[in-house]
Amino acid sequence: MSEFETRAFQHGPLRFTALGQGSGPVVLCLHGFPDCARSYRAQLPALAGAGYRAVSLSLRGYEPDSIPADGDYRLETIATDVLAVIDQLGEEQVHLVGHDWGAAIGYTAAAMAPQRFHSLTAMAVPHPYRFLTDILRRPKQLRLSWYMLFFQLRGVADRIVARDDYQFIRMLWRHWSPGWEPAEEELRAVIDTLRRPGVTRAALGYYRAALDPRNVPLTAAAREQARFQVPVPTLALTGERDGCIDSAVFQAMMRDEDFPAGLEVRQVAAAGHFLHQEQPGEVNAILLDWLDRYPSHSKQVATNHS
């Protein structure tokens, strides 16, 4: 990780680290599951070289020091972590990029505080309200999402996920990105992240919070109350071969009426769920073109990516 600088942040009692590179307008990147801050190792240099300050944050619970005592992994709570990091970066506004859970957090943060974001890029996961309310009408996606129910088995799921040096995680990567072989050192970085004290339980806590009966909009009134718009220009990317959230389902759940500041949906060919790692050249080109449409302030092309 020596090619990236490391910075620490704090939100209340929680401490977070992030990888960074470059200088200029901030692009804040949020990883998903099962992953870690190195998820954006191919994006940080490209963003830095284009004149941005790229920051990849390790999310709540993915480090022992960021595990909350109350086990709160609701999207609205995690979004406040993001806003606290933006404050500590000294920025009024940033570009936000999220993959998987990072995308779900991105939608939520952009809805809560749209004035803090120039743009949002969401990868692999659609608008969380649409996902929770539409999934019952999509049998294929219900089958693909079996793991979300499995993760509700507290204790049992934790042990099975960790068994045999996290073979379960390797299985998810194979199924979610069929035909792609990630570098062993990168998969090992993910497994080593999950092996740290309390992190596996914390990572599964995101799914437990999402499907907690208190948080799921089961009635018509609850669904109406849970509906929210994302008033930030949004780019949504899906991998053609995604085995976690079907690409056709993703596109159907991304609706213009949820994005009053504009929505663009793109499919990345020959990529699965981890599209930014599988096809970094194409994703970087799309991302940089998108960011240039929403200029923040003058960029400086980096000459030192220390």
Rosetta blueprint (number, residue, H / E / L):
1 M L
2 S L
3 E L
4 F L
5 E E
6 T E
7 R E
8 A E
9 F E
10 Q E
11 H E
12 G L
13 P L
14 L E
15 R E
16 F E
17 T E
18 A E
19 L E
20 G E
21 Q E
22 G L
23 S L
24 G L
25 P L
26 V E
27 V E
28 L E
29 C E
30 L E
31 H L
32 G L
33 F L
34 P L
35 D L
36 C L
37 A H
38 R H
39 S H
40 Y H
41 R L
42 A L
43 Q H
44 L H
45 P H
46 A H
47 L H
48 A H
49 G H
50 A L
51 G L
52 Y L
53 R E
54 A E
55 V E
56 S E
57 L E
58 S L
59 L L
60 R L
61 G L
62 Y L
63 E L
64 P H
65 D H
66 S H
67 I L
68 P L
69 A L
70 D L
71 G L
72 D L
73 Y L
74 R L
75 L H
76 E H
77 T H
78 I H
79 A H
80 T H
81 D H
82 V H
83 L H
84 A H
85 V H
86 I H
87 D H
88 Q H
89 L L
90 G L
91 E L
92 E L
93 Q L
94 V E
95 H E
96 L E
97 V E
98 G E
99 H E
100 D L
101 W H
102 G H
103 A H
104 A H
105 I H
106 G H
107 Y H
108 T H
109 A H
110 A H
111 A H
112 M H
113 A L
114 P H
115 Q H
116 R H
117 F E
118 H E
119 S E
120 L E
121 T E
122 A E
123 M E
124 A L
125 V L
126 P L
127 H L
128 P H
129 Y H
130 R H
131 F H
132 L H
133 T H
134 D H
135 I H
136 L H
137 R H
138 R L
139 P H
140 K H
141 Q H
142 L H
143 R H
144 L H
145 S L
146 W H
147 Y H
148 M H
149 L H
150 F H
151 F L
152 Q L
153 L L
154 R L
155 G L
156 V H
157 A H
158 D H
159 R H
160 I H
161 V H
162 A H
163 R H
164 D H
165 D H
166 Y H
167 Q H
168 F H
169 I H
170 R H
171 M H
172 L H
173 W H
174 R H
175 H H
176 W H
177 S L
178 P L
179 G L
180 W L
181 E L
182 P L
183 A L
184 E H
185 E H
186 E H
187 L H
188 R H
189 A H
190 V H
191 I H
192 D H
193 T H
194 L H
195 R H
196 R L
197 P L
198 G L
199 V H
200 T H
201 R H
202 A H
203 A H
204 L H
205 G H
206 Y H
207 Y H
208 R H
209 A H
210 A H
211 L L
212 D L
213 P L
214 R L
215 N L
216 V L
217 P L
218 L L
219 T L
220 A H
221 A H
222 A H
223 R H
224 E H
225 Q H
226 A H
227 R L
228 F L
229 Q L
230 V L
231 P L
232 V L
233 P L
234 T E
235 L E
236 A E
237 L E
238 T E
239 G E
240 E L
241 R L
242 D L
243 G L
244 C L
245 I L
246 D L
247 S H
248 A H
249 V H
250 F H
251 Q H
252 A H
253 M H
254 M L
255 R L
256 D H
257 E H
258 D H
259 F L
260 P L
261 A L
262 G L
263 L E
264 E E
265 V E
266 R E
267 Q E
268 V E
269 A L
270 A L
271 A L
272 G L
273 H L
274 F L
275 L H
276 H H
277 Q H
278 E H
279 Q L
280 P H
281 G H
282 E H
283 V H
284 N H
285 A H
286 I H
287 L H
288 L H
289 D H
290 W H
291 L H
292 D H
293 R L
294 Y L
295 P L
296 S L
297 H L
298 S L
299 K L
300 Q L
301 V L
302 A L
303 T L
304 N L
305 H L
306 S L
